Amino acid sequence: MINRRRPRYIALKIESEGIFDRRTFLNKVWDSLTRLYGEYGASKAGLVLVNYTPKKGFAILRCNHKALLMVRAATAAITSIDEEHVAVHVLAVSGTLKALRRKISEHGRLKCGGTI
């Protein structure tokens, strides 16, 4: 049996009055994953922050396809970052970045012109 890497890309909208740097946001996602699933479960996610635009409140995460539900739950569980109230919403999920950007722009949620 061939062990293929099948990534999933997740577009997120981050609603908050504060602006957080890339490292702070990613650390919060990892913390949430670890709290919910432990270190072993979090390590299976293969989580990577592909793109982050703090001023617009958008992020794109890449994870293993088998960990998609775990990552969605972990992002939904984030309620604060640096003492600021936060809500993280999943806008779209796809197997490729190109399809993810197309899904987002088709739904009119974000005109991404290639710069999410």
PyRosetta script that sets phi, psi and omega in degrees:
from pyrosetta import init, pose_from_sequence

init()
pose = pose_from_sequence("MINRRRPRYIALKIESEGIFDRRTFLNKVWDSLTRLYGEYGASKAGLVLVNYTPKKGFAILRCNHKALLMVRAATAAITSIDEEHVAVHVLAVSGTLKALRRKISEHGRLKCGGTI")
pose.set_psi(1, 133.2)
pose.set_omega(1, -178.7)
pose.set_phi(2, -88.0)
pose.set_psi(2, 132.2)
pose.set_omega(2, 179.4)
pose.set_phi(3, -96.6)
pose.set_psi(3, 93.4)
pose.set_omega(3, -178.6)
pose.set_phi(4, -90.8)
pose.set_psi(4, 148.7)
pose.set_omega(4, 173.9)
pose.set_phi(5, -87.7)
pose.set_psi(5, 120.1)
pose.set_omega(5, -178.8)
pose.set_phi(6, -121.4)
pose.set_psi(6, 87.9)
pose.set_omega(6, -175.9)
pose.set_phi(7, -73.3)
pose.set_psi(7, 157.5)
pose.set_omega(7, 170.6)
pose.set_phi(8, -126.8)
pose.set_psi(8, 135.5)
pose.set_omega(8, 178.6)
pose.set_phi(9, -105.7)
pose.set_psi(9, 132.6)
pose.set_omega(9, -175.5)
pose.set_phi(10, -121.4)
pose.set_psi(10, 120.6)
pose.set_omega(10, 175.4)
pose.set_phi(11, -90.2)
pose.set_psi(11, 129.1)
pose.set_omega(11, -176.9)
pose.set_phi(12, -120.9)
pose.set_psi(12, 144.5)
pose.set_omega(12, 170.8)
pose.set_phi(13, -110.2)
pose.set_psi(13, 125.7)
pose.set_omega(13, -178.5)
pose.set_phi(14, -108.3)
pose.set_psi(14, 113.7)
pose.set_omega(14, 179.5)
pose.set_phi(15, -101.2)
pose.set_psi(15, 117.9)
pose.set_omega(15, -179.5)
pose.set_phi(16, -165.0)
pose.set_psi(16, 155.9)
pose.set_omega(16, 174.7)
pose.set_phi(17, -81.7)
pose.set_psi(17, -21.3)
pose.set_omega(17, 179.7)
pose.set_phi(18, -92.3)
pose.set_psi(18, 162.8)
pose.set_omega(18, 175.2)
pose.set_phi(19, -118.0)
pose.set_psi(19, 130.4)
pose.set_omega(19, -175.3)
pose.set_phi(20, -118.5)
pose.set_psi(20, 145.7)
pose.set_omega(20, 178.1)
pose.set_phi(21, -76.6)
pose.set_psi(21, 169.0)
pose.set_omega(21, -175.6)
pose.set_phi(22, -55.4)
pose.set_psi(22, -48.9)
pose.set_omega(22, -177.0)
pose.set_phi(23, -63.4)
pose.set_psi(23, -41.9)
pose.set_omega(23, -179.5)
pose.set_phi(24, -62.2)
pose.set_psi(24, -45.4)
pose.set_omega(24, 179.9)
pose.set_phi(25, -63.5)
pose.set_psi(25, -48.2)
pose.set_omega(25, -178.9)
pose.set_phi(26, -62.9)
pose.set_psi(26, -40.5)
pose.set_omega(26, 177.1)
pose.set_phi(27, -61.0)
pose.set_psi(27, -37.7)
pose.set_omega(27, 179.5)
pose.set_phi(28, -67.1)
pose.set_psi(28, -38.8)
pose.set_omega(28, 177.4)
pose.set_phi(29, -64.7)
pose.set_psi(29, -44.5)
pose.set_omega(29, 178.1)
pose.set_phi(30, -62.4)
pose.set_psi(30, -41.3)
pose.set_omega(30, 178.2)
pose.set_phi(31, -60.3)
pose.set_psi(31, -43.4)
pose.set_omega(31, -179.9)
pose.set_phi(32, -64.7)
pose.set_psi(32, -43.6)
pose.set_omega(32, 177.1)
pose.set_phi(33, -59.9)
pose.set_psi(33, -43.9)
pose.set_omega(33, -178.0)
pose.set_phi(34, -67.1)
pose.set_psi(34, -40.7)
pose.set_omega(34, 178.6)
pose.set_phi(35, -63.2)
pose.set_psi(35, -40.0)
pose.set_omega(35, -176.9)
pose.set_phi(36, -79.6)
pose.set_psi(36, -37.9)
pose.set_omega(36, -170.3)
pose.set_phi(37, -123.9)
pose.set_psi(37, 0.9)
pose.set_omega(37, -179.3)
pose.set_phi(38, 78.2)
pose.set_psi(38, 172.8)
pose.set_omega(38, -178.3)
pose.set_phi(39, -65.8)
pose.set_psi(39, -39.6)
pose.set_omega(39, -179.8)
pose.set_phi(40, -63.7)
pose.set_psi(40, -46.9)
pose.set_omega(40, 179.5)
pose.set_phi(41, -63.3)
pose.set_psi(41, -42.6)
pose.set_omega(41, 179.5)
pose.set_phi(42, -63.9)
pose.set_psi(42, -35.5)
pose.set_omega(42, -179.2)
pose.set_phi(43, -67.6)
pose.set_psi(43, -24.7)
pose.set_omega(43, 179.1)
pose.set_phi(44, -76.2)
pose.set_psi(44, -14.5)
pose.set_omega(44, -175.2)
pose.set_phi(45, -71.6)
pose.set_psi(45, -31.7)
pose.set_omega(45, -177.3)
pose.set_phi(46, 61.4)
pose.set_psi(46, 40.8)
pose.set_omega(46, -171.8)
pose.set_phi(47, -74.1)
pose.set_psi(47, 133.1)
pose.set_omega(47, 176.6)
pose.set_phi(48, -139.7)
pose.set_psi(48, 135.3)
pose.set_omega(48, 173.9)
pose.set_phi(49, -88.2)
pose.set_psi(49, 105.7)
pose.set_omega(49, -174.9)
pose.set_phi(50, -77.9)
pose.set_psi(50, -45.1)
pose.set_omega(50, -177.4)
pose.set_phi(51, -147.4)
pose.set_psi(51, 144.4)
pose.set_omega(51, -179.4)
pose.set_phi(52, -147.4)
pose.set_psi(52, 123.2)
pose.set_omega(52, 177.9)
pose.set_phi(53, -121.8)
pose.set_psi(53, 92.0)
pose.set_omega(53, -172.6)
pose.set_phi(54, -64.4)
pose.set_psi(54, -35.3)
pose.set_omega(54, -177.7)
pose.set_phi(55, -68.9)
pose.set_psi(55, -31.8)
pose.set_omega(55, 176.8)
pose.set_phi(56, -89.9)
pose.set_psi(56, -15.5)
pose.set_omega(56, -179.6)
pose.set_phi(57, 73.7)
pose.set_psi(57, 37.9)
pose.set_omega(57, 179.0)
pose.set_phi(58, -122.2)
pose.set_psi(58, 148.0)
pose.set_omega(58, 176.7)
pose.set_phi(59, -147.0)
pose.set_psi(59, 153.4)
pose.set_omega(59, 172.2)
pose.set_phi(60, -125.2)
pose.set_psi(60, 124.4)
pose.set_omega(60, 176.4)
pose.set_phi(61, -109.1)
pose.set_psi(61, 147.5)
pose.set_omega(61, 171.0)
pose.set_phi(62, -114.7)
pose.set_psi(62, 137.2)
pose.set_omega(62, 177.4)
pose.set_phi(63, -145.4)
pose.set_psi(63, 170.6)
pose.set_omega(63, 175.1)
pose.set_phi(64, -68.4)
pose.set_psi(64, 141.8)
pose.set_omega(64, -177.6)
pose.set_phi(65, -60.8)
pose.set_psi(65, -29.8)
pose.set_omega(65, 179.7)
pose.set_phi(66, -75.4)
pose.set_psi(66, -16.4)
pose.set_omega(66, -178.6)
pose.set_phi(67, -102.7)
pose.set_psi(67, 7.9)
pose.set_omega(67, -176.0)
pose.set_phi(68, -56.4)
pose.set_psi(68, -48.2)
pose.set_omega(68, -179.2)
pose.set_phi(69, -65.0)
pose.set_psi(69, -34.9)
pose.set_omega(69, 177.4)
pose.set_phi(70, -64.0)
pose.set_psi(70, -44.9)
pose.set_omega(70, -178.3)
pose.set_phi(71, -68.0)
pose.set_psi(71, -39.2)
pose.set_omega(71, 177.0)
pose.set_phi(72, -61.8)
pose.set_psi(72, -43.0)
pose.set_omega(72, 178.5)
pose.set_phi(73, -65.0)
pose.set_psi(73, -40.9)
pose.set_omega(73, -178.9)
pose.set_phi(74, -65.3)
pose.set_psi(74, -40.7)
pose.set_omega(74, 179.2)
pose.set_phi(75, -69.0)
pose.set_psi(75, -36.3)
pose.set_omega(75, 178.5)
pose.set_phi(76, -67.3)
pose.set_psi(76, -26.8)
pose.set_omega(76, -178.1)
pose.set_phi(77, -80.0)
pose.set_psi(77, -7.8)
pose.set_omega(77, 179.6)
pose.set_phi(78, -77.8)
pose.set_psi(78, 119.0)
pose.set_omega(78, -179.3)
pose.set_phi(79, -118.4)
pose.set_psi(79, -14.0)
pose.set_omega(79, 177.6)
pose.set_phi(80, -154.2)
pose.set_psi(80, 147.6)
pose.set_omega(80, 174.5)
pose.set_phi(81, -136.4)
pose.set_psi(81, 124.9)
pose.set_omega(81, -178.7)
pose.set_phi(82, 50.3)
pose.set_psi(82, 47.3)
pose.set_omega(82, 176.2)
pose.set_phi(83, 69.2)
pose.set_psi(83, 7.2)
pose.set_omega(83, 176.8)
pose.set_phi(84, -102.2)
pose.set_psi(84, 138.9)
pose.set_omega(84, 176.1)
pose.set_phi(85, -70.2)
pose.set_psi(85, 137.0)
pose.set_omega(85, -175.6)
pose.set_phi(86, -138.2)
pose.set_psi(86, 145.7)
pose.set_omega(86, 169.7)
pose.set_phi(87, -128.7)
pose.set_psi(87, 128.4)
pose.set_omega(87, -179.6)
pose.set_phi(88, -114.4)
pose.set_psi(88, 123.3)
pose.set_omega(88, -177.6)
pose.set_phi(89, -117.0)
pose.set_psi(89, 140.5)
pose.set_omega(89, 175.1)
pose.set_phi(90, -85.0)
pose.set_psi(90, 121.9)
pose.set_omega(90, 178.2)
pose.set_phi(91, -87.7)
pose.set_psi(91, -42.5)
pose.set_omega(91, -177.7)
pose.set_phi(92, -162.8)
pose.set_psi(92, 158.2)
pose.set_omega(92, 176.6)
pose.set_phi(93, -133.4)
pose.set_psi(93, 139.7)
pose.set_omega(93, 179.0)
pose.set_phi(94, -153.9)
pose.set_psi(94, 168.4)
pose.set_omega(94, 178.8)
pose.set_phi(95, -87.7)
pose.set_psi(95, -15.4)
pose.set_omega(95, 178.0)
pose.set_phi(96, -136.1)
pose.set_psi(96, 154.8)
pose.set_omega(96, 178.5)
pose.set_phi(97, -65.8)
pose.set_psi(97, -39.1)
pose.set_omega(97, -179.6)
pose.set_phi(98, -60.2)
pose.set_psi(98, -47.1)
pose.set_omega(98, 179.8)
pose.set_phi(99, -67.7)
pose.set_psi(99, -35.1)
pose.set_omega(99, 178.7)
pose.set_phi(100, -63.0)
pose.set_psi(100, -47.5)
pose.set_omega(100, 179.5)
pose.set_phi(101, -63.5)
pose.set_psi(101, -37.1)
pose.set_omega(101, 178.0)
pose.set_phi(102, -65.1)
pose.set_psi(102, -43.4)
pose.set_omega(102, 179.2)
pose.set_phi(103, -60.7)
pose.set_psi(103, -42.8)
pose.set_omega(103, -178.2)
pose.set_phi(104, -65.6)
pose.set_psi(104, -46.5)
pose.set_omega(104, -177.6)
pose.set_phi(105, -69.5)
pose.set_psi(105, -32.9)
pose.set_omega(105, 177.6)
pose.set_phi(106, -64.9)
pose.set_psi(106, -34.6)
pose.set_omega(106, -179.7)
pose.set_phi(107, -81.5)
pose.set_psi(107, -4.0)
pose.set_omega(107, 177.3)
pose.set_phi(108, 72.7)
pose.set_psi(108, 9.9)
pose.set_omega(108, -178.6)
pose.set_phi(109, -77.9)
pose.set_psi(109, -28.3)
pose.set_omega(109, -177.5)
pose.set_phi(110, -156.8)
pose.set_psi(110, 129.2)
pose.set_omega(110, 172.8)
pose.set_phi(111, -89.4)
pose.set_psi(111, 99.4)
pose.set_omega(111, -166.6)
pose.set_phi(112, -93.9)
pose.set_psi(112, -10.1)
pose.set_omega(112, 173.5)
pose.set_phi(113, 28.5)
pose.set_psi(113, 25.5)
pose.set_omega(113, 178.1)
pose.set_phi(114, 89.6)
pose.set_psi(114, 2.4)
pose.set_omega(114, -176.3)
pose.set_phi(115, -125.6)
pose.set_psi(115, 57.1)
pose.set_omega(115, 172.7)
pose.set_phi(116, -76.6)
pose.dump_pdb("model.pdb")
